[in-house]
């Protein structure tokens, strides 16, 4: 029974390819080409995950990346199912991504892979800025990290052992 629930969750997830690159290994016998893919999956309602895969063919690499991304799906905190609770900075390698909540109707102001992550996560109004390195994979991971550190007022109240009204 739980397996079916898991399958339905995965079937509802939408996937976007962040990067697909051909990597080369030079051997004594010549060059050996493979493909590396990074994919972000999400349900546009607060679930999002990132995965990478390598294979001899591009479609296989994408398929592997989707499987890894489905295993790494996390729930993120959203306010009114449209924006994040507070500002945050995510850091991966030399890439830094700053995300800020925005008023209703602002839209997703983000570029490249950060935009892909935010859109499949279900964030509708946000301002994002990429600081430091602009490596696609690291920017995507930094965006996910910034989303993961978000805490709602209810979560903070629970940590302090108080009610939301007391904050």
C-alpha positions in Angstrom: 0.0 0.0 0.0 2.7 2.6 0.9 4.4 1.9 -2.5 1.4 3.1 -4.4 1.2 6.3 -2.4 4.9 6.9 -3.2 4.2 6.2 -6.9 1.3 8.7 -7.1 3.5 11.4 -5.4 6.2 10.9 -8.0 3.8 10.9 -10.9 2.5 14.4 -9.8 6.0 15.9 -9.8 7.0 18.1 -12.6 10.6 18.0 -13.8 12.9 20.6 -15.4 16.4 20.0 -16.8 18.8 22.5 -15.3 21.9 21.5 -17.1 22.8 18.8 -19.6 26.5 18.6 -20.5 28.8 16.3 -22.4 31.8 15.3 -20.3 34.9 13.7 -21.7 37.3 11.3 -20.2 40.6 11.0 -22.2 42.0 7.5 -22.1 44.8 5.7 -23.8 42.3 4.5 -26.4 41.0 8.0 -27.1 38.2 10.1 -25.8 35.3 8.6 -23.9 32.1 10.8 -24.0 29.3 10.6 -21.4 26.5 12.9 -20.4 25.9 14.6 -17.1 22.4 15.9 -16.3 21.0 17.9 -13.4 17.2 18.0 -12.9 14.8 19.7 -10.5 11.5 18.1 -9.7 8.5 19.6 -7.8 4.7 19.7 -7.5 4.3 23.5 -7.4 2.8 23.1 -3.9 5.9 23.1 -1.7 7.7 19.9 -2.6 11.0 20.2 -4.5 14.1 18.1 -5.1 17.4 18.3 -7.1 19.3 15.3 -8.6 22.2 14.6 -10.9 22.9 11.7 -13.1 25.5 10.5 -15.6 25.2 8.0 -18.4 26.5 7.2 -21.9 23.3 8.6 -23.5 21.6 11.9 -22.7 18.0 10.5 -22.1 19.5 7.9 -19.7 21.4 10.6 -17.8 18.1 12.6 -17.4 16.2 9.5 -16.3 18.9 8.8 -13.6 18.8 12.5 -12.5 15.0 12.4 -12.1 15.2 9.2 -10.0 17.8 10.9 -7.7 15.8 14.1 -7.5 12.6 12.1 -6.5 14.6 10.5 -3.6 15.7 14.0 -2.5 12.3 15.7 -2.4 11.9 18.1 0.6 8.9 20.1 1.8 9.5 23.9 2.0 7.6 26.5 4.0 5.4 28.8 2.0 3.1 31.6 3.2 -0.4 31.7 1.5 1.1 29.2 -1.0 2.8 32.0 -2.9 5.9 33.4 -1.1 8.6 32.6 1.5 8.3 33.7 5.2 11.6 35.7 5.4 14.9 36.6 3.7 17.5 33.9 3.4 20.9 33.3 1.8 21.8 29.8 0.5 25.5 29.0 0.0 26.9 26.1 -2.0 30.5 26.3 -3.1 31.2 29.9 -4.3 27.6 30.4 -5.3 25.3 32.4 -3.1 21.6 33.0 -3.6 19.6 35.6 -1.7 15.8 35.2 -1.7 13.3 37.7 -0.3 9.6 37.6 0.1 7.6 39.8 -2.3 4.1 41.4 -2.4 1.3 39.6 -4.2 1.5 40.1 -8.0 5.3 40.5 -8.1 6.0 37.2 -9.8 9.2 35.2 -9.8 12.1 37.6 -10.2 15.0 35.2 -10.6 17.3 34.1 -13.3 18.5 30.8 -14.7 18.5 27.8 -12.6 17.2 29.7 -9.5 14.1 30.5 -11.4 13.6 26.8 -12.4 13.9 25.7 -8.7 11.5 28.4 -7.4 8.9 27.7 -10.1 8.7 24.0 -9.6 8.7 24.6 -5.8 5.4 26.6 -6.2 6.7 30.0 -5.2 4.7 32.6 -7.0 6.0 35.9 -5.6 9.7 36.2 -4.8 12.8 38.4 -5.4 16.0 36.5 -5.9 19.6 37.6 -6.5 22.5 35.4 -7.4 25.7 36.4 -5.6 29.2 35.1 -6.3 29.6 32.2 -8.8 26.9 31.6 -11.4 27.5 27.9 -11.9 24.1 26.5 -12.8 24.2 23.4 -10.5 25.5 25.3 -7.5 23.1 28.2 -7.9 20.2 25.6 -8.0 21.5 23.9 -4.9 22.0 27.2 -3.1 18.4 28.2 -4.0 17.1 24.9 -2.5 19.2 25.4 0.6 17.8 29.0 1.1 14.3 27.5 0.7 15.0 24.8 3.2 16.0 27.2 6.0 12.7 29.0 5.8 10.7 28.9 9.1 7.0 29.9 9.5 5.8 31.7 12.6 4.0 28.5 13.6 7.3 26.6 13.5 9.2 29.2 15.5 6.4 29.3 18.1 6.5 25.5 18.4 10.3 25.7 18.9 9.9 28.2 21.7 7.0 26.4 23.3 4.6 29.3 22.8 1.5 30.1 20.7 1.7 32.1 17.5 -0.3 35.0 19.1 2.5 35.3 21.8 5.1 36.1 19.2 
